[in-house]
Amino acid sequence: MSTDSERNGPPPREHDASGVPDVSESSPTPVAIEVGGHRYEFIPPASGEASLLVGGVSIVVAATAPAAPTPSVPVSRALGEWIAMLTADRHSAREIGLKRSCVNRFTEQLGWEHVSDITREDVLSAKGLMTGVSPKTVRLNLSRFKKFMDFCVEAGYATENPAASVPLPPLIAGEGQRGFTQDEVDALLATTPEPRRHIYRLAAYTGLRWSELRRLRWRHVFLHADEPHLVLPAAITKNRRREVLPLLAPAIPALRGVLDARTGPDASVFKMCDERTIISDMERAGVAVVDDHDRRASFHSFRKFFGTALARGGANPNLIQRLMRHSSFETTRKIYIEAGQIDGRQDAEAALSVAAQLDVAGALEDAMR
């Protein structure tokens, strides 16, 4: 016949006069509970379960298994599984490509091999390597990487997300970004070697984005038309709409400068440079990467220069909006026109109200139709 001790497990531990249970240094840590205003302590079982009857209440105590170690999973494998999940969830091919590129770039820069190698300090370093990039781009890349690490945590490849507590730049329109001045553009064009000089000229006088220039092909260029222009297919524009973009006179030499290197209609017009090369070119030209107001210059500064140059030249608001290819002129006015560069005007609003009375569109308006 079994005893009460065998049926109900070990009895509550006795306390000495000090109220501290008599537990040797080698004994397991006791567990304390309170039932009916009384405090009891007992030793959990090493394995399996034990039942403890206290004050008519039956308490089941289970042995605690040691935490399983986090598996050492290659970053490439985790990334492949994440991309497969995004594809199955019908994320856009473009966004999937951006996320894959982000993780691969961070991995290459920081030398990670396994997910377990990634630390918060590494993510902060990756953030710091995005020099000259707009706060919006930094924010997007960090957000993409954070989602990748969220997946790794859910898959059991990481115990925590090292990117979770990394602060993101504020997402305020135009904050932290600046456009080039006319003097800075002139200095860049004077000191930058070919063919990058032609890339910068075309960007400054068309407002084309880096991604659009990278995908520009000679079949998109109509340099010898009565009104020289570009036809940008929907596949390469940000708003995914076909655009006809007139070529202003200062932009044309950029295309003529690389015309002899053309190998066919499907050939790329330019081989694009990376952000570090652009920063080196700025330093050579004496252009500050960060100005006195802590605003950064980057390739996108050419686009802001273009919008400001149009306003400074007296173009009317509708034409500026159309050449910048914005759905709203408010976006153009608030972010892409820098009031301090409007010569002879109090601010951008005043310049544009005067420009609205001018008829400077002419053939450009016709080409946009």
Secondary structure, DSSP 8 states (H G I E B T S, - for coil): ---HHHHH-S----B-TTS-B---TTS---EEEEETTEEEEE---SSSEEEEEETTEEEEEE-----------BHHHHHHHHHHHHHHTT--HHHHHHHHHHHHHHHHHHT--BGGG--HHHHHHHHHH-TT--HHHHHHHHHHHHHHHHHHHHTTS-SS-TTTTS------TTTTB----HHHHHHHHHHS-TTHHHHHHHHHHH---HHHHHT-BGGGEETTSSS-EEEE-TTTSTTSS-EEEE--GGGHHHHHTTGGG---TTSBS-----HHHHHHHHHHHT--SB-TTS-B--TTHHHHHHHHHHHHTT--HHHHHHHHT-S-HHHHHHHS--GGG-TTSSSHHHHHHHHTT----THHHHHH-
